[in-house]
Amino acid sequence: MFFNGEEIKVIHFPHGHTDGDSVIFFTGSNVVHMGDDFFNGRFPVVDLEAGGDVEGMTKNVGDIISKLPAG
């Protein structure tokens, strides 16, 4: 998909913060928008009542990190 002339990738990650999270990769800018899958300086919120899963969120964040370009 393209936004403002830049290729973006929207990837679904199941059972992390909630029962379904989407992460947006702006490929030309080397930017990733993780929404509620990223918490700076505090413990992340896992919404168990909405289908979230602590182990799933840990796996998802690891998968996201592995997709990031070096640097």
Buried (B, 14 or more C-beta within 10 A) or exposed (E): EEEEEEEBEEBEBEBBBBBEBEBBBBEEEEEBEBEBBEEEEEEBEBBEEEBBBEEBBEBBBEEBEEEEEEE
